[in-house]
Amino acid sequence: MSPCLPPYGRAMAIDDTLKSFMDKFKMPDFSGMDWKGSTEGLRNAFYRASRSVERDLPDLAEMSNLVVDGADGPLKARLYVPLAAGITPAPAIIFFHGGGFVLGDLDTHDVMCRRLAASSRCRVLSVDYRLAPEHRFPTAHDDAMAAWNWATDRNNILGFDPDRIAVAGDSAGGNLSAFIAQETARTGALMPAFQLLLYPLVQFVDIRAKKMTFQEGGFFISPNLFDYFRDAYVAKETDRMDPRVSPLLAPDEDFAGLSPTHMVLCGWDPLKDEGKAYAAKLAAHGVPVTTKEHPGMVHGFMNMTAVSKPARKAIEEAGQVVGKALGALD
């Protein structure tokens, strides 16, 4: 890891294990496909592609379903307590799943959260925010902020230490995490102690302006799928540059004093360049930031731990970064 961003260059070949799995089981190749009008089918495909069933998952002290506050009522959530988590009040991670604000739930990211809890030795609270197109912008962002406020309440029954809570998420969940970091700084609310951004979506305007190879534009994200997600969640074109949903486009003053950040990027990911740009803006404003790029991986690779040992290792490494930042690990 390095606080310095590597120069842009061609990524290495896609990880052979992931490619073989996708080819063998005909994983959805979203490039060139129009999914409009088929949200349920897309959700089912995403669930099949991302749901891992593994026999060697790390043991946890506790895993329980609960409800947390959303913007307009209760939301489903899941708490993961690792072994050797320590006494309360304890460090914690508030996790938001990816899926373009249209897909994903507690189950699609269950394995990721289990592994993140075990490797960080932090309690992990996964939040099931409301999805588009049933609930459009800014619903998911309002839910995320309400859940953050609930989790950081000093009287919270979960025993979180409000001063040692990180936000984390992959793709759209990374967007929600970046939003919380910026919004709490803007409003003077309690800020996250750390943010873990896993191949985050940091601008929701367009990805068609740059050339992409087939590998960069397929699998879990593509130009067509990006457009579908954007249009499903952000109905008004004028809202696409709103800093809440496009934190990369926030004014410079919104980057000063943000939470220390670790960003994980993928070599074969159309969102990689924007992620690098976001890390660069954080660093330029004095925010401690580290990056870790996995050159042979595709967007969403952390959902493929059932077939990829490097994916497991990547989650473990990311969890260790957060655990050390929050004082759960030496």
NORGIMO-V924295 format. One record per pair of residues at least 24 apart in sequence whose C-alpha atoms are under 10 Angstrom apart, sorted by the first residue. I is the first residue (numbers start at 1). J is the second residue. D is the distance in Angstrom with one decimal. If there is no record, write none. Layout:
BEGIN
<<I;J;D> <I;J;D>>
END
This chain:
BEGIN
<<1;262;9.3> <1;263;9.8> <1;264;9.9> <1;289;9.9> <1;290;6.2> <1;291;5.8> <1;292;5.4> <1;293;8.4> <2;262;10.0> <2;289;8.4> <2;290;5.4> <2;291;6.1> <2;292;7.5> <3;261;9.9> <3;262;9.2> <3;279;8.8> <3;280;9.2> <3;283;7.8> <3;288;7.5> <3;289;5.6> <3;290;4.3> <3;291;6.4> <3;292;9.3> <4;276;10.0> <4;279;9.1> <4;280;8.3> <4;283;8.5> <4;289;8.5> <4;290;7.4> <4;291;7.8> <5;276;6.9> <5;277;9.1> <5;279;7.8> <5;280;7.2> <5;283;9.6> <5;289;9.8> <5;290;8.4> <5;291;7.1> <5;292;9.2> <5;293;9.6> <6;276;8.8> <6;291;9.1> <6;292;9.7> <6;293;9.0> <7;276;9.8> <8;272;9.9> <8;273;8.3> <8;276;9.3> <9;267;9.4> <10;267;8.1> <10;268;9.3> <10;295;9.0> <11;216;9.8> <11;266;8.9> <11;267;5.2> <11;268;6.8> <11;269;9.7> <11;293;10.0> <11;294;9.1> <11;295;5.5> <11;296;6.9> <11;297;9.3> <12;267;7.2> <12;268;8.5> <12;294;9.4> <12;295;5.7> <12;296;5.6> <12;297;9.0> <13;215;9.3> <13;267;8.7> <13;268;8.5> <13;295;7.8> <13;296;5.6> <13;297;8.5> <14;215;7.8> <14;216;9.6> <14;266;9.9> <14;267;8.1> <14;268;7.1> <14;294;9.9> <14;295;7.7> <14;296;4.3> <14;297;5.8> <14;298;7.2> <15;268;9.7> <15;294;9.6> <15;295;8.5> <15;296;4.8> <15;297;5.9> <15;298;8.3> <15;301;10.0> <15;308;8.9> <15;310;9.0> <16;296;8.4> <16;297;9.5> <16;308;9.6> <17;307;7.1> <17;308;6.5> <17;309;9.0> <17;310;9.5> <18;296;9.3> <18;297;8.0> <18;298;8.6> <18;301;8.2> <18;304;7.7> <18;305;9.7> <18;307;7.1> <18;308;6.6> <18;309;10.0> <18;310;9.8> <18;311;9.5> <19;215;10.0> <19;219;10.0> <19;297;9.5> <19;298;9.5> <20;307;9.6> <21;304;9.4> <21;307;7.3> <21;308;9.2> <22;49;8.9> <22;219;8.4> <25;49;9.3> <27;219;7.3> <27;220;9.2> <28;218;8.6> <28;219;6.1> <28;220;7.7> <29;214;9.7> <29;215;9.6> <29;217;9.0> <29;218;5.5> <29;219;4.6> <29;220;7.5> <29;221;8.7> <29;222;8.7> <30;217;8.1> <30;218;5.5> <30;219;5.6> <30;220;6.8> <30;221;6.6> <30;222;6.1> <30;223;8.8> <30;224;7.6> <30;225;6.6> <30;226;9.8> <31;214;7.6> <31;215;9.2> <31;216;9.4> <31;217;6.0> <31;218;4.8> <31;219;7.2> <31;220;9.0> <31;221;7.5> <31;222;5.0> <31;223;6.9> <31;224;6.5> <31;225;7.4> <31;226;9.9> <32;214;9.8> <32;217;9.0> <32;218;8.5> <32;222;7.8> <32;223;8.0> <32;224;6.4> <32;225;8.6> <33;218;9.9> <33;222;8.9> <33;223;9.4> <33;224;6.6> <33;225;7.7> <34;224;6.4> <34;225;7.5> <34;227;9.7> <34;228;8.1> <35;224;8.1> <35;225;7.3> <35;228;7.2> <35;229;9.7> <36;224;9.5> <36;225;9.0> <36;227;9.8> <36;228;6.6> <36;229;9.5> <36;231;9.7> <36;232;9.0> <37;228;9.8> <39;102;7.8> <39;103;8.5> <39;132;9.3> <39;133;8.4> <39;228;9.6> <39;229;9.9> <39;232;9.5> <40;102;9.7> <40;103;9.1> <42;102;9.1> <42;103;7.8> <42;225;9.9> <43;99;9.0> <43;102;7.8> <43;103;5.5> <43;104;7.2> <43;105;9.7> <44;103;8.9> <44;104;9.5> <45;103;9.7> <46;99;8.2> <46;103;7.1> <46;104;7.4> <46;108;8.2> <46;220;8.1> <47;103;8.3> <47;104;7.1> <47;105;8.7> <47;107;8.3> <47;108;5.9> <47;109;9.5> <48;108;8.6> <49;108;8.9> <49;219;9.6> <49;220;8.9> <49;300;10.0> <49;303;8.0> <49;304;8.0> <50;104;8.8> <50;107;9.2> <50;108;5.7> <50;109;7.6> <50;110;9.9> <50;111;9.7> <50;220;9.5> <50;300;8.3> <50;301;8.9> <50;302;8.7> <50;303;5.0> <50;304;6.4> <50;305;9.1> <50;306;9.4> <51;104;9.8> <51;107;7.0> <51;108;4.9> <51;109;7.3> <51;110;8.1> <51;111;8.0> <51;112;9.9> <51;303;7.0> <51;304;8.0> <51;305;9.4> <51;306;8.8> <52;107;9.0> <52;108;7.6> <52;109;8.5> <52;110;8.2> <52;111;6.6> <52;112;9.0> <52;303;7.1> <52;304;6.8> <52;305;6.8> <52;306;5.5> <52;307;8.9> <53;110;9.7> <53;111;8.0> <53;305;9.0> <53;306;6.6> <54;111;8.3> <54;305;8.2> <54;306;6.0> <54;307;9.4> <55;306;9.1> <56;306;9.6> <57;111;7.6> <57;114;7.6> <57;115;7.4> <57;118;9.5> <57;305;10.0> <57;306;9.8> <58;82;8.8> <58;83;9.3> <58;111;9.4> <58;114;7.1> <58;115;6.6> <58;116;9.8> <58;117;9.2> <58;118;6.5> <58;119;9.0> <59;83;7.2> <59;114;8.5> <59;115;9.3> <59;118;7.7> <60;84;9.1> <60;85;9.4> <60;114;7.6> <60;115;9.4> <60;117;8.2> <60;118;7.0> <60;121;9.8> <61;85;8.2> <61;118;9.6> <62;123;9.5> <63;114;8.7> <63;123;9.8> <63;124;9.6> <63;125;9.9> <64;125;9.8> <65;106;9.5> <65;125;9.7> <65;126;9.6> <66;125;9.6> <66;126;10.0> <66;127;9.7> <67;127;8.7> <67;128;9.3> <67;147;9.7> <68;125;9.7> <68;127;7.8> <68;128;9.3> <68;129;10.0> <68;143;9.7> <68;146;8.6> <68;147;6.2> <68;148;9.4> <68;149;9.9> <68;150;6.9> <68;151;8.0> <69;127;9.8> <69;143;7.8> <69;144;9.3> <69;145;9.5> <69;146;6.0> <69;147;5.4> <69;148;8.8> <69;149;8.4> <69;150;6.1> <69;151;8.7> <70;127;9.4> <70;128;9.4> <70;129;7.5> <70;130;8.8> <70;139;9.4> <70;140;9.2> <70;141;9.9> <70;142;7.5> <70;143;4.6> <70;144;7.2> <70;145;8.0> <70;146;5.1> <70;147;5.7> <70;148;9.2> <70;149;9.5> <70;150;8.6> <71;129;9.5> <71;130;9.8> <71;139;7.6> <71;140;8.8> <71;141;8.9> <71;142;5.5> <71;143;4.7> <71;144;8.0> <71;145;7.8> <71;146;5.4> <71;147;8.0> <72;139;9.1> <72;142;8.8> <72;143;7.8> <72;146;8.9> <73;143;9.0> <73;146;9.6> <74;128;10.0> <74;129;9.6> <74;143;9.4> <74;146;9.9> <74;147;9.3> <75;127;7.2> <75;128;6.2> <75;129;6.5> <75;130;8.0> <75;143;8.2> <75;144;10.0> <75;146;9.9> <75;147;8.3> <76;105;9.3> <76;106;8.2> <76;126;8.7> <76;127;6.5> <76;128;5.4> <76;129;7.7> <76;130;9.6> <77;105;9.4> <77;106;7.1> <77;125;6.8> <77;126;5.4> <77;127;4.6> <77;128;5.7> <77;129;8.7> <77;147;9.5> <78;106;7.1> <78;107;9.5> <78;110;8.7> <78;113;9.3> <78;124;8.1> <78;125;5.7> <78;126;5.2> <78;127;6.8> <78;128;8.4> <79;113;9.1> <79;114;9.5> <79;117;9.6> <79;123;7.1> <79;124;5.8> <79;125;4.6> <79;126;6.5> <79;127;9.0> <79;158;8.9> <80;110;9.4> <80;113;7.4> <80;114;6.6> <80;115;9.7> <80;116;9.2> <80;117;6.4> <80;118;8.8> <80;122;8.5> <80;123;5.6> <80;124;5.0> <80;125;6.4> <80;126;8.2> <81;114;8.6> <81;117;6.7> <81;118;8.1> <81;121;8.0> <81;122;7.0> <81;123;4.7> <81;124;6.7> <81;125;8.9> <82;114;8.1> <82;115;9.2> <82;116;9.2> <82;117;5.6> <82;118;5.2> <82;119;8.5> <82;120;8.5> <82;121;5.7> <82;122;6.6> <82;123;6.5> <82;124;8.6> <83;117;9.0> <83;118;7.2> <83;121;7.1> <83;122;9.2> <83;123;9.7> <84;118;9.1> <84;121;6.7> <84;122;9.0> <84;328;9.4> <85;117;9.0> <85;118;8.8> <85;120;9.1> <85;121;5.3> <85;122;6.0> <85;123;7.0> <85;328;7.7> <85;329;10.0> <86;121;8.3> <86;122;8.6> <86;123;9.6> <86;328;8.1> <87;159;8.6> <87;160;9.8> <88;158;8.4> <88;159;5.1> <88;160;6.6> <88;161;7.3> <89;154;9.3> <89;156;9.8> <89;158;8.4> <89;159;4.7> <89;160;5.0> <89;161;4.6> <89;162;8.2> <89;163;9.7> <89;164;9.2> <90;121;9.9> <90;122;7.5> <90;123;7.7> <90;158;9.2> <90;159;6.4> <90;160;5.0> <90;161;4.9> <90;162;8.5> <90;163;9.3> <90;164;7.4> <90;165;8.6> <90;326;9.3> <90;327;9.5> <90;328;8.3> <91;120;9.6> <91;121;8.6> <91;122;5.6> <91;123;6.7> <91;124;9.1> <91;159;8.8> <91;160;6.0> <91;161;5.5> <91;162;7.9> <91;163;8.0> <91;164;4.8> <91;165;5.6> <91;166;8.1> <91;193;9.6> <91;322;9.8> <91;323;8.3> <91;325;9.8> <91;326;6.2> <91;327;7.5> <91;328;6.8> <92;117;8.8> <92;120;9.2> <92;121;8.8> <92;122;5.0> <92;123;4.6> <92;124;5.7> <92;125;7.5> <92;151;9.3> <92;152;9.8> <92;158;9.7> <92;159;9.1> <92;160;6.0> <92;161;7.3> <92;162;8.5> <92;163;9.6> <92;164;6.6> <92;165;4.8> <92;166;6.4> <92;167;8.7> <92;193;9.9> <92;322;9.5> <92;323;9.0> <92;326;8.1> <92;328;9.2> <93;117;8.2> <93;120;9.1> <93;122;6.7> <93;123;6.2> <93;124;4.7> <93;125;6.2> <93;126;8.4> <93;151;9.7> <93;160;9.2> <93;164;8.6> <93;165;5.6> <93;166;4.7> <93;167;5.6> <93;168;6.7> <93;169;9.7> <93;192;9.4> <93;193;9.7> <93;194;9.0> <93;195;9.0> <93;196;9.2> <93;319;9.8> <93;322;8.5> <93;323;9.3> <93;326;9.4> <94;123;8.6> <94;124;5.9> <94;125;4.9> <94;126;6.1> <94;127;7.4> <94;144;9.4> <94;147;8.6> <94;148;7.4> <94;151;7.9> <94;152;9.7> <94;165;7.2> <94;166;6.2> <94;167;4.9> <94;168;6.1> <94;169;8.3> <94;177;8.6> <94;192;9.4> <94;195;9.6> <95;124;6.7> <95;125;5.9> <95;126;4.6> <95;127;6.3> <95;128;9.3> <95;144;9.6> <95;148;9.9> <95;166;8.5> <95;167;6.1> <95;168;4.8> <95;169;5.3> <95;170;8.7> <95;173;7.4> <95;174;8.9> <95;176;9.4> <95;177;8.1> <95;196;9.2> <96;125;8.7> <96;126;6.0> <96;127;5.7> <96;128;7.3> <96;129;7.9> <96;140;10.0> <96;144;7.9> <96;167;8.0> <96;168;6.4> <96;169;4.7> <96;170;7.2> <96;171;9.2> <96;172;7.9> <96;173;4.4> <96;174;7.2> <96;175;9.0> <96;176;7.0> <96;177;7.3> <97;126;7.5> <97;127;7.6> <97;128;7.6> <97;129;8.7> <97;168;8.6> <97;169;5.6> <97;170;5.9> <97;171;7.7> <97;172;7.0> <97;173;4.7> <97;174;8.0> <97;175;9.9> <97;176;9.1> <98;169;6.8> <98;170;5.0> <98;171;4.9> <98;172;4.5> <98;173;4.6> <98;174;7.4> <98;175;8.8> <98;176;9.3> <98;198;9.3> <98;199;9.7> <98;200;8.7> <98;201;9.1> <98;300;8.4> <99;131;9.3> <99;170;8.4> <99;171;6.9> <99;172;6.0> <99;173;7.8> <99;220;8.7> <99;221;9.3> <99;229;8.5> <99;300;9.0> <100;131;8.9> <100;132;8.8> <100;170;9.9> <100;171;7.2> <100;172;5.2> <100;173;8.4> <100;175;9.5> <100;201;8.3> <100;204;9.7> <100;220;9.9> <100;221;9.0> <100;225;8.7> <100;226;7.6> <100;227;9.9> <100;228;8.8> <100;229;5.3> <100;230;7.5> <100;232;9.1> <100;233;8.3> <101;129;8.8> <101;130;8.1> <101;131;5.4> <101;132;5.9> <101;133;8.5> <101;135;9.2> <101;136;8.8> <101;137;9.1> <101;139;9.7> <101;140;7.2> <101;141;9.7> <101;171;9.4> <101;172;6.2> <101;173;8.2> <101;175;9.7> <101;176;9.7> <101;229;6.8> <101;230;8.4> <101;232;8.3> <101;233;6.5> <101;234;9.7> <102;130;8.7> <102;131;5.1> <102;132;4.8> <102;133;6.7> <102;134;8.8> <102;135;9.1> <102;136;9.5> <102;140;9.9> <102;172;9.3> <102;228;9.2> <102;229;6.4> <102;230;9.2> <102;232;7.4> <102;233;7.4> <103;130;9.9> <103;131;7.0> <103;132;8.2> <103;172;9.6> <103;229;9.0> <104;128;8.4> <104;129;9.6> <104;131;8.6> <104;172;10.0> <104;173;10.0> <105;129;8.2> <105;130;9.4> <105;131;9.3> <108;303;7.7> <109;169;9.9> <109;170;9.5> <109;302;9.0> <109;303;6.9> <110;303;9.3> <111;302;9.2> <111;303;7.8> <111;304;9.5> <111;305;8.0> <111;306;9.2> <111;312;9.7> <112;170;9.9> <112;302;6.8> <112;303;6.7> <112;304;9.2> <112;305;8.1> <112;311;9.7> <112;312;8.5> <112;315;7.2> <112;316;9.6> <113;169;9.8> <113;315;9.1> <113;319;9.7> <114;315;9.9> <115;305;9.7> <115;312;7.7> <115;313;9.5> <115;315;6.7> <115;316;6.7> <115;318;10.0> <115;319;7.9> <116;168;10.0> <116;312;9.6> <116;314;9.9> <116;315;6.1> <116;316;6.4> <116;317;9.0> <116;318;7.6> <116;319;5.0> <116;320;8.3> <116;322;9.1> <116;323;9.4> <117;315;9.8> <117;316;9.1> <117;319;7.2> <117;320;9.6> <117;322;10.0> <117;323;9.0> <118;315;9.9> <118;316;8.1> <118;319;7.9> <118;320;9.2> <118;323;9.8> <119;313;9.8> <119;315;7.8> <119;316;5.2> <119;317;7.5> <119;318;8.1> <119;319;5.0> <119;320;5.6> <119;321;9.1> <119;322;9.1> <119;323;7.6> <119;329;9.3> <120;315;9.6> <120;316;7.7> <120;317;8.7> <120;318;8.1> <120;319;4.3> <120;320;4.8> <120;321;7.4> <120;322;6.1> <120;323;4.2> <120;324;7.6> <120;325;9.5> <120;326;8.9> <120;327;9.6> <120;328;6.9> <120;329;7.1> <121;319;8.1> <121;320;8.2> <121;322;9.2> <121;323;6.3> <121;324;9.4> <121;326;9.8> <121;327;9.5> <121;328;5.9> <121;329;7.1> <122;160;9.7> <122;164;9.8> <122;165;9.2> <122;166;9.7> <122;319;8.7> <122;320;9.7> <122;322;8.5> <122;323;6.5> <122;324;10.0> <122;326;8.4> <122;327;9.3> <122;328;6.5> <122;329;9.0> <123;158;9.3> <123;159;9.5> <123;160;8.1> <123;165;9.4> <123;328;9.9> <124;160;9.9> <124;165;9.6> <124;166;9.4> <124;167;9.7> <124;168;9.5> <125;151;8.6> <125;158;9.6> <125;167;9.7> <125;168;9.9> <126;168;9.4> <126;169;9.3> <127;173;9.8> <129;173;9.9> <131;232;9.4> <131;233;8.0> <132;229;8.2> <132;230;9.5> <132;231;9.4> <132;232;5.8> <132;233;5.2> <132;234;8.8> <132;235;10.0> <133;228;9.9> <133;229;8.6> <133;230;9.8> <133;231;8.5> <133;232;4.8> <133;233;5.8> <133;234;8.9> <133;235;9.0> <134;232;8.5> <134;233;8.6> <135;232;8.9> <135;233;7.3> <135;234;9.8> <136;230;9.9> <136;231;9.3> <136;232;7.1> <136;233;4.6> <136;234;6.2> <136;235;7.1> <136;236;9.9> <137;230;9.7> <137;232;9.0> <137;233;5.4> <137;234;5.3> <137;235;7.4> <137;236;9.0> <137;239;8.5> <137;240;9.7> <137;244;9.5> <137;245;8.2> <138;233;8.2> <138;234;8.0> <138;239;9.5> <138;244;8.1> <138;245;8.0> <139;233;8.9> <140;172;9.8> <140;173;9.7> <140;176;7.9> <140;233;9.0> <140;245;9.8> <141;173;9.9> <141;175;9.0> <141;176;6.2> <141;177;9.3> <141;179;7.6> <141;180;8.2> <141;244;7.5> <141;245;7.9> <142;176;9.5> <142;180;9.7> <142;244;9.9> <143;176;9.6> <144;173;9.4> <144;176;6.7> <144;177;8.2> <144;179;9.0> <144;180;7.6> <145;176;8.5> <145;177;9.4> <145;179;8.7> <145;180;6.4> <145;181;9.9> <145;183;8.5> <145;184;8.8> <148;177;9.8> <148;180;7.9> <148;184;9.8> <148;190;9.4> <148;191;9.6> <148;192;9.0> <149;184;9.8> <149;189;8.8> <149;190;8.4> <152;190;7.8> <152;191;9.4> <152;192;9.1> <153;190;9.6> <161;326;10.0> <162;190;8.1> <162;191;9.2> <162;192;8.5> <162;193;8.7> <163;190;8.2> <163;191;8.4> <163;192;7.7> <163;193;6.5> <163;326;9.0> <164;191;9.8> <164;192;7.5> <164;193;5.5> <164;194;8.1> <164;325;8.8> <164;326;5.6> <164;327;8.1> <164;328;9.4> <165;190;10.0> <165;191;8.7> <165;192;5.7> <165;193;5.6> <165;194;7.1> <165;195;9.0> <165;322;9.8> <165;326;7.4> <166;191;8.9> <166;192;5.2> <166;193;5.4> <166;194;4.6> <166;195;5.4> <166;196;7.4> <166;259;8.9> <166;260;9.7> <166;261;9.6> <166;322;7.6> <166;323;9.6> <166;325;9.0> <166;326;7.7> <167;191;9.6> <167;192;6.3> <167;193;8.1> <167;194;6.5> <167;195;4.9> <167;196;6.3> <167;197;8.3> <167;259;9.7> <167;261;9.7> <167;322;9.7> <168;192;9.9> <168;194;8.5> <168;195;5.7> <168;196;4.5> <168;197;5.8> <168;198;7.6> <168;200;9.8> <168;261;9.8> <168;262;9.6> <168;263;9.9> <168;322;9.3> <169;195;8.7> <169;196;6.7> <169;197;5.8> <169;198;6.0> <169;199;8.7> <169;200;7.6> <170;196;8.6> <170;197;6.3> <170;198;4.4> <170;199;5.9> <170;200;5.7> <170;201;8.2> <170;263;10.0> <170;264;9.1> <170;299;9.3> <170;300;7.6> <170;302;8.7> <170;303;9.8> <171;197;7.9> <171;198;6.3> <171;199;5.4> <171;200;4.0> <171;201;4.9> <171;202;8.4> <171;221;9.9> <171;271;8.7> <171;299;8.2> <171;300;7.6> <172;197;9.8> <172;198;9.3> <172;199;9.0> <172;200;6.3> <172;201;5.4> <172;202;8.2> <172;204;9.8> <172;229;9.9> <172;245;9.3> <173;197;8.1> <173;198;8.2> <173;199;9.5> <173;200;7.2> <173;201;8.0> <174;198;6.0> <174;199;7.2> <174;200;4.4> <174;201;6.3> <174;202;7.7> <174;263;9.3> <175;199;9.5> <175;200;5.8> <175;201;5.3> <175;202;5.6> <175;203;8.3> <175;204;9.5> <175;244;8.5> <175;245;7.0> <175;246;7.7> <175;247;7.4> <175;248;9.5> <176;200;9.0> <176;201;8.9> <176;202;9.2> <176;244;8.3> <176;245;7.9> <176;246;9.9> <176;247;9.3> <178;202;7.8> <178;244;8.7> <178;245;9.3> <178;246;9.4> <178;247;6.8> <178;248;9.1> <178;258;9.4> <178;259;9.4> <178;261;9.4> <178;278;9.8> <179;243;7.9> <179;244;5.6> <179;245;7.3> <179;246;8.5> <179;247;6.3> <179;248;9.8> <179;250;9.9> <180;244;8.7> <180;247;10.0> <181;247;9.8> <181;254;9.6> <181;255;9.3> <181;257;9.7> <181;258;6.4> <181;259;6.5> <181;260;9.7> <181;261;9.9> <182;243;8.9> <182;244;8.3> <182;247;7.8> <182;250;8.7> <182;254;6.3> <182;255;7.1> <182;256;9.3> <182;257;9.3> <182;258;6.7> <182;259;8.7> <183;243;9.4> <183;244;7.8> <183;247;9.8> <183;254;8.5> <183;258;9.8> <184;258;9.1> <185;254;7.4> <185;255;8.7> <185;256;8.7> <185;257;7.5> <185;258;6.8> <185;259;8.9> <186;253;9.2> <186;254;6.8> <186;255;9.6> <186;258;9.8> <191;257;9.9> <191;258;8.1> <191;259;7.2> <192;258;8.7> <192;259;6.2> <192;260;8.8> <193;258;9.2> <193;259;5.9> <193;260;7.2> <193;261;9.2> <193;322;9.7> <193;325;8.2> <193;326;7.3> <194;258;8.9> <194;259;5.2> <194;260;5.1> <194;261;5.9> <194;262;8.1> <194;288;9.9> <194;321;9.9> <194;322;7.3> <194;325;7.1> <194;326;7.6> <195;258;9.2> <195;259;6.4> <195;260;6.4> <195;261;4.8> <195;262;6.5> <195;263;8.3> <195;289;9.5> <195;322;8.1> <195;325;9.8> <196;259;9.9> <196;260;8.8> <196;261;5.9> <196;262;5.1> <196;263;6.0> <196;264;8.0> <196;290;9.9> <196;318;7.7> <196;319;8.8> <196;321;8.7> <196;322;7.2> <197;261;7.4> <197;262;6.3> <197;263;4.8> <197;264;6.3> <197;265;8.7> <197;275;8.9> <197;279;9.9> <197;291;9.5> <197;318;9.5> <198;262;8.4> <198;263;5.9> <198;264;4.8> <198;265;6.6> <198;266;9.0> <198;275;9.3> <198;291;10.0> <198;292;9.6> <198;299;9.4> <198;300;8.8> <198;302;8.9> <198;315;9.5> <198;318;8.8> <199;263;7.1> <199;264;5.5> <199;265;4.8> <199;266;6.6> <199;269;8.1> <199;270;9.8> <199;271;7.0> <199;272;6.9> <199;274;9.5> <199;275;6.8> <199;276;9.7> <199;292;10.0> <199;293;9.2> <199;298;9.5> <199;299;6.9> <199;300;7.8> <199;301;9.5> <199;302;9.9> <200;263;8.1> <200;264;8.2> <200;265;8.1> <200;271;7.3> <200;272;8.3> <200;274;8.6> <200;275;6.4> <200;278;9.5> <200;299;9.5> <201;245;8.8> <201;246;8.0> <201;247;8.9> <201;248;9.1> <201;270;9.9> <201;271;6.5> <201;272;9.0> <201;274;7.9> <201;275;7.5> <202;243;9.2> <202;244;9.5> <202;245;7.4> <202;246;5.3> <202;247;5.5> <202;248;5.3> <202;249;8.3> <202;271;8.1> <202;272;9.9> <202;274;6.6> <202;275;6.8> <202;277;9.3> <202;278;7.3> <203;240;8.0> <203;241;7.5> <203;242;9.2> <203;243;8.5> <203;244;9.5> <203;245;6.8> <203;246;4.0> <203;247;6.4> <203;248;5.8> <203;249;7.0> <203;250;9.8> <203;271;8.8> <203;274;7.3> <203;275;9.2> <203;278;9.5> <204;229;9.0> <204;230;6.3> <204;231;9.6> <204;233;9.9> <204;234;8.6> <204;239;9.3> <204;240;5.7> <204;241;7.1> <204;242;9.0> <204;243;9.6> <204;244;10.0> <204;245;6.5> <204;246;5.5> <204;247;9.0> <204;248;9.3> <204;249;9.7> <205;230;7.7> <205;231;9.9> <205;234;9.7> <205;237;8.6> <205;238;9.7> <205;239;9.1> <205;240;5.3> <205;241;6.5> <205;242;9.6> <205;245;9.3> <205;246;7.6> <205;249;9.9> <206;230;8.8> <206;240;9.0> <207;270;7.1> <207;271;7.8> <207;274;9.4> <208;270;9.3> <210;270;8.8> <210;273;10.0> <211;270;9.2> <212;268;9.4> <212;269;9.1> <212;270;7.1> <213;268;8.8> <213;269;9.9> <213;270;9.2> <214;268;9.5> <215;267;9.9> <215;268;6.3> <215;269;8.0> <215;270;9.3> <215;298;8.0> <215;299;10.0> <216;266;9.7> <216;267;8.3> <216;268;4.7> <216;269;5.0> <216;270;5.5> <216;271;9.0> <216;272;9.5> <216;297;9.9> <216;298;7.5> <216;299;8.4> <217;268;8.2> <217;269;7.2> <217;270;6.3> <217;271;9.7> <217;298;9.5> <217;299;9.4> <218;268;9.1> <218;269;8.7> <218;270;9.1> <218;298;8.7> <218;299;8.9> <219;268;10.0> <219;269;9.6> <219;298;7.7> <219;299;7.7> <219;300;8.6> <219;301;9.8> <220;269;9.1> <220;298;7.9> <220;299;6.0> <220;300;6.1> <220;301;8.7> <221;269;7.8> <221;270;7.7> <221;271;8.9> <221;298;9.1> <221;299;6.8> <221;300;8.4> <222;269;9.1> <222;270;7.6> <222;271;9.8> <222;299;9.9> <223;270;8.6> <226;270;9.9> <247;278;8.3> <248;274;7.6> <248;275;8.6> <248;277;7.7> <248;278;5.7> <248;279;9.4> <248;281;8.2> <248;282;9.7> <249;278;9.1> <252;281;8.1> <252;282;9.4> <252;284;9.6> <252;285;8.0> <253;285;8.6> <254;282;9.7> <254;285;9.4> <255;281;7.2> <255;282;6.0> <255;283;9.1> <255;284;8.8> <255;285;6.2> <255;286;8.7> <255;287;7.8> <256;281;9.4> <256;282;7.6> <256;283;9.5> <256;284;8.9> <256;285;5.3> <256;286;6.9> <256;287;7.1> <257;282;9.0> <257;285;7.6> <257;286;7.3> <257;287;6.4> <257;288;9.5> <258;282;7.7> <258;285;8.8> <258;286;8.7> <258;287;6.1> <258;288;8.8> <259;287;6.9> <259;288;7.8> <259;289;9.0> <260;286;9.5> <260;287;5.8> <260;288;4.8> <260;289;5.8> <260;290;8.6> <260;325;8.7> <261;287;7.6> <261;288;6.3> <261;289;4.7> <261;290;6.5> <261;291;8.5> <261;321;9.7> <261;322;9.1> <261;325;9.6> <262;288;8.5> <262;289;5.7> <262;290;4.9> <262;291;5.7> <262;292;7.8> <262;318;7.9> <262;321;7.5> <262;322;8.0> <262;325;9.9> <263;289;7.6> <263;290;6.3> <263;291;4.7> <263;292;6.3> <263;293;8.3> <263;318;8.7> <264;290;8.7> <264;291;5.9> <264;292;4.9> <264;293;5.8> <264;294;7.7> <264;314;8.6> <264;315;9.6> <264;318;7.7> <265;291;7.4> <265;292;6.2> <265;293;4.5> <265;294;6.2> <265;295;8.2> <265;297;8.6> <265;298;9.1> <265;299;8.3> <266;292;8.6> <266;293;5.5> <266;294;4.9> <266;295;5.7> <266;296;7.1> <266;297;5.2> <266;298;5.7> <266;299;6.2> <266;300;8.7> <266;301;8.3> <267;293;6.7> <267;294;5.8> <267;295;3.9> <267;296;5.6> <267;297;5.7> <267;298;6.7> <267;299;8.4> <268;294;8.8> <268;295;7.0> <268;296;6.7> <268;297;5.8> <268;298;4.7> <268;299;6.7> <269;295;9.5> <269;296;9.9> <269;297;8.0> <269;298;5.6> <269;299;5.1> <269;300;8.9> <270;298;9.2> <270;299;8.0> <271;299;8.0> <272;299;8.8> <290;321;9.6> <292;317;9.5> <292;318;8.8>>
END
